Amino acid sequence: MIPVSEALDQLFALVAPLGIEDVPLTQAAGRTLARPLAATRDQPPFPSSAMDGYAVRDADVAPGARLTVVGTAAAGHASDLTVGAGEALRIFTGAPVPGGADRVVIQEDVSRDGDTITLNAKLDAGPYVRPAGGDFRAGAEVSAPRLLGPADLSLLAAMNHATLPCTRKPEVAVIATGDELVMPGETPRPDQIIASNGFGLKALLEQAGARVRLLPVARDTEASLHSTFDLAAGADLVVTIGGASVGDHDLVAGVAGARGMAPAFYKVAMRPGKPLMAGRLGDTAMVALPGNPVSTLVCGTVFLVPMVRAMLGHPPAPAPRYSATLAEDIGANGPREHYMRARVDGDTITPFPRQDSSLLTVIASANALLVRPVGDPARAAGETVDYVLLTAR
């Protein structure tokens, strides 16, 4: 068995950032920007009014001053007038501030009679003029790699980019194995169960930025496994679920080996998830996960999501860890790193009393994995521990 950190290093060695494709701005949410982009103009491109009011010279502003209105400027409709001494221009939010003016008096501070305005006795300080380039200048860059969210897309749109260079989404083929599995909605025999692992894993990896193909269940025959592997052609990553141990019906290692898999490692010192295998099939990375449903989601969080992020061009890194205070005492940990299903509320974390790797009800109620290092001693309530967030919720 190898430690989790070494397994991650070897998994990162199996993958590399993928190619770049142009993605329309309207379809770029959740994609990864592959290279920096620079603004093509200043924002705002001109001094603009921050309020509805009157553009004036600051030197003319005094309680009770009377000014002559010489024109109007609205957003998208600049005025070619220049404001002189004793003059004002009616202006609306977002409109270019005319030459000669360096202040906007808000409309609430003005009384108007025809083409004459009188400034109130009490005036807001202003100046309510947004300077040209006050948000960003032409040439300002958005860095990459960057996971694009709503604010990023607004910024890049304002920088005048209609398409964005994004890393291609990794293609992941997921293969569940076992004669005991039937698909949801089918009628199982008394000795069968419903295939569930692939659906949670698909959601987890798609949330991380992958494109996932959930392939038909592979039965416990070499011929069935070979046929399903054939369907995975073209994938950047093949993930099998179940069948990776050493029982008589665990055929994944043998079939993968017959197809030329170069193994990287087998077995990781963790719980759940010990019987995990990885290697390379030609140009395709392969990870064989254990079949217990909780093991699948834990290994997906700890290993597969970081692999997907690395393929998207992000720096290879483990899942982020956070700290919280234990709500109750917990016993000592053993010789494997333990990812305990837990609930974080504010600054406090509570592990669930049942940690069996088959209990979907527990992981569906959890929002975190409390990480117990190898040989970690017993911990008392109030001590600080590390945890990893469960993201596919």
Secondary structure, DSSP 8 states (H G I E B T S, - for coil): -B-HHHHHHHHHHT-----EEEEEGGG-TT-EE-S-EE-SS-BSSS-EESSSEEEE-GGG--TT-EEEEEEEEBTTB----B--TTEEEEE-TT-B--BT--EEEEGGGEEEETTEEEE-SS------EE-TTSSB-TT-EE-SSEE--HHHHHHHHHTT-SEEEEE---EEEEEEB-TTEE-TTS---TT-EE--HHHHHHHHHHHHT-EEEE---B-SSHHHHHHHHHHTTT-SEEEEES--SSSTT--HHHHHHHTT-EEEEE-BSEES--S-EEEEETTEEEEEE-SSHHHHHHHIIIIIHHHHHHHTT-------EEEEEESS-B----SSEEEEEEEEETTEEEE-S---TT-HHHHHH--EEEEE-TT---B-TT-EEEEEE----
